[in-house]
Amino acid sequence: MRKSRRTLVLFLALSSAHLLLMSVQVQARSGMPLIQAAAFGVLAGVQRATAGFADGVRSFWSDHVASQGVVAENDVLRQQVIALEGQTQAQAALVGQVHDLERLLNLQESVIPPTLAARVIGGDAAPGALTITIDRGAADGVEPNMAVIGHAGVVGRVINRPTAHAAQVQLLIGHNAGVGAITEQSGAVGPVRGGAGDPPLGMDYVDVLKEVVVGERVLTSGLDGIFPRGYLIGTVVRAIKGSGDYSEIAVHPAVDFSNIQMVLVILARPAGTDGGS
């Protein structure tokens, strides 16, 4: 029994060796021995899997890096656009300031009294406000009750006693503000007061016999001892003859009181004032 087992094992071993030898010698269709072809097939499969994984990683990395590059480039472009917009706005603001200065300089050439350009540095310039603060004061020759004008017309007057380098200006549209006025064509005379509503200016004590018409310009009369004659106050937008001695006259101001940046102070001592507030 033991001898027959040995014989069987030896037979199987010899058979396996013979088959292995034959597989090495037999070639596949590609000309490669079968065992080598099988090994190559397994290795190729592994290589394909590895290459596919590598390609996937490479593709992902390339796309990721490319997208990161696009994002970075977009960020740079966005910053450049913002910088250019800021420069454009700064240039536009500078141009506006230059135009304001040019208008003020032209106005300085047309007025007889000496004037002083000043910048608005505080206060509330919105419609209905009472005062603004300018960056000129006593050291610059500014005194109480001096007239203040803009490139479009009358702004108001200096009130209270200025500090060395600042002064307070009562706006013409404020309550208790006023200026002596005359209509350009009809010659009606009367004080223009602020705080009248909408529009914010009203002309009082206008003789009912005067034919004041809508669209007529209203100028300073020079009778109040503060504003020289001939400066534009505004335009008549409503003229109603009353049943009494006076007409109701509404005036739209020439100055945009919501956007006052620079003004001119008329450096002439008002006649008939004591320099108080």
C-alpha positions as CSV (number, residue, x, y, z in Angstrom):
1,M,0.0,0.0,0.0
2,R,2.7,2.4,1.0
3,K,4.6,1.5,-2.2
4,S,1.6,2.2,-4.4
5,R,1.1,5.7,-2.8
6,R,4.7,6.6,-3.6
7,T,4.3,5.5,-7.1
8,L,1.1,7.7,-7.5
9,V,2.8,10.7,-6.1
10,L,5.8,10.3,-8.3
11,F,3.5,9.9,-11.3
12,L,1.6,13.1,-10.5
13,A,4.8,15.0,-10.0
14,L,6.2,13.8,-13.3
15,S,2.9,14.6,-15.1
16,S,2.9,18.2,-13.7
17,A,6.5,18.7,-14.7
18,H,5.7,17.5,-18.2
19,L,2.7,19.8,-18.6
20,L,4.8,22.8,-17.3
21,L,7.5,22.0,-19.8
22,M,5.0,21.7,-22.6
23,S,3.3,25.1,-21.6
24,V,6.7,26.8,-21.7
25,Q,7.4,25.4,-25.1
26,V,3.9,25.9,-26.6
27,Q,3.4,29.5,-28.0
28,A,0.3,31.6,-28.0
29,R,-1.1,33.2,-31.1
30,S,1.1,36.2,-30.4
31,G,4.2,34.0,-30.5
32,M,4.7,34.2,-26.8
33,P,4.8,31.0,-24.6
34,L,1.4,30.4,-22.9
35,I,2.7,30.8,-19.3
36,Q,4.5,34.1,-20.2
37,A,1.4,35.3,-22.0
38,A,-0.7,34.6,-19.0
39,A,1.7,36.4,-16.7
40,F,1.8,39.3,-19.1
41,G,-1.9,39.4,-19.2
42,V,-2.1,39.6,-15.4
43,L,0.7,42.3,-15.3
44,A,-1.0,44.3,-18.1
45,G,-4.3,44.3,-16.2
46,V,-2.5,45.6,-13.2
47,Q,-0.7,48.2,-15.3
48,R,-4.0,49.3,-16.9
49,A,-5.6,49.7,-13.5
50,T,-2.6,51.6,-12.3
51,A,-2.5,53.8,-15.4
52,G,-6.2,54.5,-15.1
53,F,-5.8,55.5,-11.5
54,A,-2.8,57.6,-12.3
55,D,-4.7,59.3,-15.2
56,G,-7.6,60.0,-12.9
57,V,-5.3,61.5,-10.3
58,R,-3.5,63.5,-13.0
59,S,-6.8,64.7,-14.5
60,F,-8.2,65.6,-11.1
61,W,-5.0,67.4,-10.2
62,S,-4.8,69.2,-13.5
63,D,-8.4,70.3,-13.3
64,H,-8.0,71.3,-9.7
65,V,-4.8,73.3,-10.3
66,A,-6.3,74.8,-13.5
67,S,-9.5,75.9,-11.6
68,Q,-7.4,77.3,-8.8
69,G,-5.5,79.2,-11.3
70,V,-8.7,80.6,-12.9
71,V,-10.0,81.5,-9.5
72,A,-6.8,83.3,-8.6
73,E,-6.8,85.1,-12.0
74,N,-10.4,86.1,-11.5
75,D,-9.5,87.5,-8.0
76,V,-6.7,89.5,-9.5
77,L,-8.9,90.9,-12.2
78,R,-11.7,91.7,-9.7
79,Q,-9.2,93.6,-7.6
80,Q,-8.0,95.5,-10.6
81,V,-11.6,96.4,-11.6
82,I,-12.3,97.6,-8.1
83,A,-9.1,99.7,-8.1
84,L,-10.0,101.2,-11.4
85,E,-13.5,102.0,-10.2
86,G,-12.1,103.7,-7.2
87,Q,-9.7,105.7,-9.3
88,T,-12.6,106.7,-11.6
89,Q,-14.7,107.9,-8.7
90,A,-11.8,109.8,-7.3
91,Q,-11.1,111.5,-10.6
92,A,-14.8,112.3,-11.0
93,A,-14.8,113.8,-7.5
94,L,-11.7,115.8,-8.4
95,V,-13.2,117.0,-11.6
96,G,-16.4,118.1,-9.7
97,Q,-14.2,120.1,-7.3
98,V,-12.3,121.7,-10.1
99,H,-15.6,122.7,-11.8
100,D,-16.8,124.2,-8.5
101,L,-13.6,126.2,-8.1
102,E,-13.9,127.4,-11.7
103,R,-17.5,128.5,-11.1
104,L,-16.5,130.3,-7.9
105,L,-13.5,132.0,-9.6
106,N,-15.8,133.2,-12.4
107,L,-18.2,134.5,-9.9
108,Q,-15.4,136.2,-8.0
109,E,-14.6,138.1,-11.2
110,S,-18.2,139.3,-11.6
111,V,-18.9,140.7,-8.1
112,I,-17.7,144.0,-6.9
113,P,-17.2,143.3,-3.2
114,P,-14.2,141.1,-2.3
115,T,-15.1,137.5,-1.7
116,L,-13.5,134.5,0.1
117,A,-14.0,130.9,-1.0
118,A,-14.8,128.5,1.8
119,R,-15.5,124.8,2.0
120,V,-18.5,123.3,3.9
121,I,-17.1,121.2,6.7
122,G,-20.2,120.5,8.9
123,G,-23.8,121.0,9.6
124,D,-26.9,119.7,7.8
125,A,-27.3,120.9,4.3
126,A,-30.5,118.9,3.6
127,P,-33.7,120.7,2.8
128,G,-35.2,122.2,6.0
129,A,-31.9,122.5,7.8
130,L,-30.9,125.7,9.5
131,T,-27.1,126.0,9.4
132,I,-23.9,124.8,7.9
133,T,-20.3,125.3,9.1
134,I,-17.5,126.6,6.8
135,D,-13.7,126.3,7.1
136,R,-13.1,130.1,7.2
137,G,-13.4,132.3,10.3
138,A,-12.3,135.5,12.0
139,A,-8.6,135.0,11.0
140,D,-9.7,135.1,7.4
141,G,-11.7,138.3,7.8
142,V,-15.2,136.6,8.2
143,E,-17.6,138.5,10.5
144,P,-21.2,138.1,11.6
145,N,-23.9,139.0,9.1
146,M,-21.7,138.7,6.1
147,A,-23.6,137.4,3.0
148,V,-22.8,133.9,1.8
149,I,-23.4,132.9,-1.8
150,G,-22.8,130.0,-4.1
151,H,-22.2,129.7,-7.8
152,A,-26.0,129.4,-8.3
153,G,-27.2,132.1,-6.0
154,V,-27.8,133.2,-2.4
155,V,-26.9,130.6,0.3
156,G,-27.4,132.6,3.6
157,R,-25.6,134.7,6.1
158,V,-22.9,134.3,8.8
159,I,-24.4,134.1,12.2
160,N,-22.9,134.2,15.7
161,R,-19.2,135.2,16.2
162,P,-16.8,133.0,14.1
163,T,-13.9,131.2,15.6
164,A,-10.4,131.8,14.1
165,H,-11.0,129.3,11.3
166,A,-14.6,128.4,11.2
167,A,-18.0,130.1,10.9
168,Q,-21.6,129.2,11.1
169,V,-23.9,130.1,8.2
170,Q,-27.7,130.3,8.5
171,L,-29.3,128.9,5.3
172,L,-31.8,131.0,3.5
173,I,-34.4,128.1,3.6
174,G,-34.2,127.9,7.4
175,H,-36.9,129.3,9.7
176,N,-36.4,133.0,10.7
177,A,-34.0,133.5,7.7
178,G,-34.7,136.2,5.2
179,V,-33.3,138.5,2.5
180,G,-34.5,141.7,0.9
181,A,-35.7,140.9,-2.6
182,I,-37.0,142.3,-5.8
183,T,-38.6,140.6,-8.8
184,E,-36.7,141.1,-12.0
185,Q,-39.4,142.2,-14.5
186,S,-42.3,143.5,-12.4
187,G,-40.1,145.2,-9.8
188,A,-42.1,144.0,-6.8
189,V,-40.3,144.5,-3.6
190,G,-40.5,142.5,-0.4
191,P,-38.6,140.2,2.0
192,V,-38.1,136.6,1.0
193,R,-38.3,134.3,4.1
194,G,-37.3,130.7,4.6
195,G,-39.2,127.8,6.1
196,A,-42.3,128.5,4.0
197,G,-42.9,124.8,3.1
198,D,-42.9,123.5,-0.5
199,P,-41.4,125.5,-2.1
200,P,-39.2,126.5,0.9
201,L,-39.2,130.3,0.1
202,G,-42.0,132.8,0.2
203,M,-42.0,136.5,-0.7
204,D,-44.0,138.7,1.7
205,Y,-45.7,142.1,1.5
206,V,-45.7,142.1,-2.3
207,D,-48.0,144.9,-3.6
208,V,-51.1,143.3,-5.1
209,L,-50.9,145.9,-7.9
210,K,-47.6,144.4,-9.1
211,E,-48.0,141.9,-12.0
212,V,-45.7,139.2,-10.8
213,V,-45.7,136.2,-13.1
214,V,-44.6,132.6,-12.7
215,G,-41.0,132.0,-14.0
216,E,-39.9,135.5,-13.0
217,R,-36.5,135.7,-11.3
218,V,-36.2,137.0,-7.8
219,L,-33.0,138.9,-6.9
220,T,-31.5,140.5,-3.8
221,S,-32.7,144.1,-3.5
222,G,-29.8,145.3,-1.3
223,L,-32.3,146.9,1.1
224,D,-31.5,144.6,4.1
225,G,-28.0,145.9,4.7
226,I,-26.5,142.4,4.3
227,F,-26.8,141.2,0.7
228,P,-25.6,143.4,-2.1
229,R,-28.2,144.0,-4.9
230,G,-28.6,141.7,-7.9
231,Y,-27.8,138.3,-6.6
232,L,-30.2,135.5,-7.6
233,I,-32.5,134.1,-4.9
234,G,-34.7,131.9,-7.0
235,T,-37.7,131.8,-9.4
236,V,-41.4,132.5,-8.9
237,V,-43.4,129.3,-9.0
238,R,-46.7,130.6,-7.7
239,A,-48.2,134.1,-7.8
240,I,-51.7,134.6,-6.4
241,K,-53.3,137.9,-5.9
242,G,-54.9,138.1,-2.6
243,S,-58.1,139.9,-1.6
244,G,-56.2,142.4,0.5
245,D,-53.2,144.6,-0.2
246,Y,-50.6,141.8,-0.9
247,S,-50.1,138.9,-3.2
248,E,-49.0,135.4,-2.3
249,I,-45.7,134.7,-3.9
250,A,-43.9,131.3,-3.7
251,V,-40.2,131.1,-4.7
252,H,-38.1,128.1,-5.7
253,P,-34.5,128.7,-4.6
254,A,-31.7,128.8,-7.1
255,V,-29.4,126.9,-4.8
256,D,-29.6,123.2,-4.3
257,F,-29.4,123.2,-0.5
258,S,-29.0,119.4,-0.3
259,N,-25.7,119.6,-2.1
260,I,-23.6,122.5,-0.9
261,Q,-19.9,121.9,-0.9
262,M,-18.3,125.3,-1.5
263,V,-19.4,128.8,-1.0
264,L,-18.3,132.4,-1.2
265,V,-18.3,134.8,1.7
266,I,-18.8,138.4,0.7
267,L,-16.1,140.2,2.7
268,A,-17.9,143.5,3.0
269,R,-18.9,144.9,6.4
270,P,-22.8,145.0,6.3
271,A,-24.1,148.5,6.6
272,G,-26.4,149.2,9.5
273,T,-25.5,146.1,11.6
274,D,-23.8,145.9,14.9
275,G,-21.9,142.7,14.1
276,G,-23.9,140.7,16.6
277,S,-25.6,137.4,16.1
